[in-house]
Amino acid sequence: MRFVERPEAAVLAAAKDMLRRGLVEGTAGNISARREDGNLVITPSSVDYADMTLDDLVVVDRDGGVLQAADGRSPSTEMKLHLACYAAFDDIGSVIHSHPVWATMFAIAHQSIPACIDEFAVYCGGEIRCTEYAASGTPEVGSNAVKALEGRAAALIANHGLVAVGPRPDKVLHVTALVERTAQIVWGARALGGPVPIPEEVNAGFAGIYGYLRTNPM
């Protein structure tokens, strides 16, 4: 089971960086990290990242039961998405759900983001798939995401946004930003006639590196 050192500080730092990078607005999106005891630290519902402090973070068990929360604080409404990811992938220590503009356009169109930039698959495992649609906050969002995340560091959530997984919040935020940048580049490349695919065997080799790094994070 992978866990994060000083998870509360890591989650808060990533949350504020996510806002600074424009990957969310206001209180949208959510971040979590797995503690050494197997419980999760997760951002609260309806608290602006700019004002969020360590005391606002919520601790839940692996079934979603609240173990620690300040008065008036509750875990993110998308907690079930996080729980599903941790249950499915024992090798991850953090989950980030975000609403980046370019990637979300692909999610709304139910189109994958191709691995057409050299070494993209090293960080993400291959193309970023889009899930089947499920209403926000339902268990199906999580189960659909798990399917699309198989062998990948991120997946598009249909008509909603993006979810990314990895060893710790800063690494997962890097993947989130990379997917968003790639979505913008692919959009622009389509205006020039469409992306030229990278040879399949090259991407397969890159994906192999991703698989190794996922089990042996640096």
N, C-alpha and C positions, 0 to 999 in steps of 0.2 A: 504493500500500500504506500503510495507516494504522498508525502505531506509537505507543508511549507513551513520553513523557519520564520518565526515572528509573523504569523499570518495576518494579525490585525493591522500591523503597520504596513505590510505589503498590499493588503486590499485597499486601505485608505489611500496610499500613495498612487496606486494604479487608477483608482476612481477619479482622483483629481487630475491625473495626467490624461485620462480618457476624455474628460471635459475640456481640458486645455487644447487637445488635439482636434476638437470638434467632432468626435465620434459619437457623441450624444448631445442632447439638449436638456437642460433643467434636471429633472429627476428620472429621465428615461434610462433604460438599460440597468444592468446589475452585475456585480462581481462577487465571487466567492473564492475561498481557499480552504483546503483540508488541513486540519490540525493534526498533531501527532497522535492524539487520542481518538482520531477518526471522526470527530465532530467537525462541523463546518462553520466558518465565519462568513457572513453574507451581508451585503449592504441592505439597509432598511428600505421600506417602501415610503415614497413621497417625501424624501429629504434631499434637498439640493446638494449636489456634490461640492459646490463652492463653500457651503457652510458645514459640511459633514465633519464630525470629529470621531475619534476612536470610541467615545462613549455611545455614539449612535449605532455602531455595528451590532449585529445580532448573532448569537451563537445558537445553532440548531443541531440536533442529532441527525444520524443518517436517515431517519424516517421523517424528518421535518419538524419534530417536536422542539419547541422553543426552550432552550436551557438558560439563556441569558439575554435580557433586553432591557433597555432603559424604559422608564415610564412613557407610554404612548408610542413606543417603537414596535414595529412588526417586521418580519422578514419580507423581502421582495415578493411581489405577487407572482413572479416567475420562478419561485423557489423549486417547483416541481421539475423544471427544465434542468436545473443544477443537480438535483438529487438523482435524476435519471442518468446523467452523464457520469457522476461518480460511481453509481452502482454498476454501470456497464464497463467503465474503464478504470481499472485499479492502478494504472500507470500514470494517471494525471493528478495534479495537485491543485489546479485552479481552473475555473470556468468564467468566461466573460461573455455576457450578452450585450450587444450594442446595436445602435441604429445609424450606422454610417450611410451617408447619402448615396454614393455611387453603388456600393454593394447592395443596398436596399432596393435600388432600381432593378437590379437583376433578380432579387427575391420576389419583387412584385410581378415581374415578367415570368417567373418560374423558369429562369434560365441559369445554367451553371456558369461559373467564371472559369475559363480554360486556363490550363497551366502553359501559357504561351510565352512567358518571360523566362529566360535562362535561369536555372536554379530555383525557380518558384517552388517546384516540387520538393526541394530539399527542406524547405521550411513548412510546407503545407501538405505534402504527401501526394499531390496531384490536383486535378481540377476541383473546384469547390462546388459541391453538389447542392441542389435545392431540395428541401424536404417536401413532402406532401403537406397540404394545408390542414391546420387544426386551429381552433379558436384559442386566443391568448389565455394563459393561465390554466389550461386543461392538461391532464396527464399525457394526452396524445402529442402535444408539442414536444415533450421530452422523448417519448418513444420514437417519434418520427425523426428527431434530431440525431438520436443514437444511430439509426440506420444510415443516415447521410454522413455521419462522422466516422464511420468505419474506415480505418486506414488514413484518416485525414486529421488536420489540426483545426479545421473550421468547416462550417456548413451554413448555407443560407436558410433562414426560416421563412417559409413561403408567406408572402404578403406582410412581412413583419420586420425582419432585420437579419442579424448575424449572430452566430454563437461560435466561440473558439475555446479550445482546451489546450492544456500544456502543463509543464511542471510547476510553474509559479506565476503569479499575476503579471510581472513585468515581461516575461517571455510571451505570455498569451496576448498581452497588449501589443507587442511587436507583431505578432501574427495578424491581429485585428487590423492594425495600420497597414500592413503589407497587402492584405486582401483588399482593403479599401482603395489603396493606390493602384493595384492591378486592375480593379474594376473600372476605374477612371481611364486607365491606359487602354484597356480593351475597348471601351466605348469609343474612344478617339480613333483607335485602329480600324474600327468598323466603318468610320467615315472615310477612311482611306482605301477601302476595299476589303477589309477584313483581316484578322490576324493570320499570319502564316504559321501553321503548327510546327512545334519542335518535333523532331523525329521521335517516334514512340519509344524506341529503345533507349534514347537519352533520358526521357522523362522517367522511364522505368528504373534506370540507374539512380536518378535523383531521388525517386521515391524510396529506393532501398536505403539510401543514406538517411532519409527522414526516419524510416523505421528503426534504424540503429540509434540515431540520436534521441528518438522518443524513449527508448528503453535505457539509454545511457546519456542523460542530459548533462550539458556542460555548465 
